[in-house]
Amino acid sequence: MKQKITLAYSPDTDDAFMVYAIGAGLVDTEEFEFELYKADIQELNEKALENHFDVSAISIAAYPHIKQDYKIMTVGASIGDEFGPAIIVNLDAAISDPAALVGKRIAVPGLMTSAYFATRALIGDFDPVPMHFMKISDAVRAGEVDAGILIHEMQINCEDQGFKKLGDLGRLWHNKYKLPLPLGTNAIKRSLGDDKIARITKIMRKSIEVGLENREETLSLALDSSKADLTLALGDKYISMYVNHRSLHLQDDVRTAMQIMYDNGASAGLCEPVSVKENVAEA
C-alpha cells in the first residue's frame, strides 16, 4: 500500500502549474500517493500553523511561525527577480511615492505573507489591513484603505484595472538589497524523515520539469484551475516570471534574501528569529 502524502497548493497559476503533473499522473510517485488540496495562500499559512498538510505551499514569510514542524523545501519557490507584488492607489490619490505611505492604511493579503513583510522592510511602519487578496483592489477603489498590495496574477495588469502603481516590491527590494525578492515556497513535515523528504522533493522537482516541458497544455489547465482573468499570453508571461530555474532549486542569493526577510521581520516584532541555513531540507 502506498503512503498517502497530502499536498496543498494555492489557486495561483504558478502553484497550479507546478503540481499539475503530479495530479494528472504524469510523474512516477514511487511509493507515495499524493492527495492534492487547493486553498488561498493565507489559509494555507494558517493550516501550516496546525501542522495540517504533509507538504504545503506557504508564504516564505510564514516559515518562522511553523519551523518546529516543517522544513523549507528546495523546490517550488516563487521568486521575484526585480518584479513582484504591486503597490497601488487610486488614480486621483495625492500619494505618488511609496515612502509617503508611512503611517497609512494599506490593505495586505495577510500578516504572514511575504508581501506584508517586504512592504514593512521597504516602507517602514504603517497600518496593515489584512484581507483576502481578491478583495484588495475593491477596498482601494472604495477608499476603505489608502493603498493596497496586489499579489498573484492581479499584479500583472493593475494599471489596466484603473489604478496608479506606486511601485513594485521586487524592484524596490532589489534596489535596496541587490537581491531577488522571496515570495512563496513549499514546506514539508520534519516527521517524514530525511529519506522521504528527499524522495518527495525529487518527485515535486520532476513535476515542475514535466510542466515546463509541456508548457502550453500545463499553462492552459493551470489557468482554468486558478480562475485567473488572464489571456494565454499574459499567463505565459506570469509563468516565465515565477516558474523557472529558481523553482527547481533554492539558489544562494535567494537564501540570503530569505534570511534578510526573517531578520527584518524579527527586528520589527513580526516573527521569531530563524536561520535559513539550519532549516532548509537539502535534497
Buried (B, 14 or more C-beta within 10 A) or exposed (E): EEBEBBBBBBBBBBBBBBBBBBBBEBBEBEEBEBEBEBBBBBBBBBBBEEBBBBBBBBBBBBBBBBBEBBBBBBBBBBBBBEBBBBBBBBEEBEBEEBEBBEEBBBBBBBBBBBBBBBBBBBBEEBEBBBBEBBEBBEBBBEEBBBBBBBBBBBBBBBEEBEBBEBBBBBBBBBEEBEBBBBBBBBBBBBEBEEEBBBBBBBBBBBBBBBBBEBBEEBBEBBBEBBEBEBEEEBBBEBBEBBBBEBBBEBBEBBBBBBBBBBBBBBEEEBBEEBEBEEBBBEB
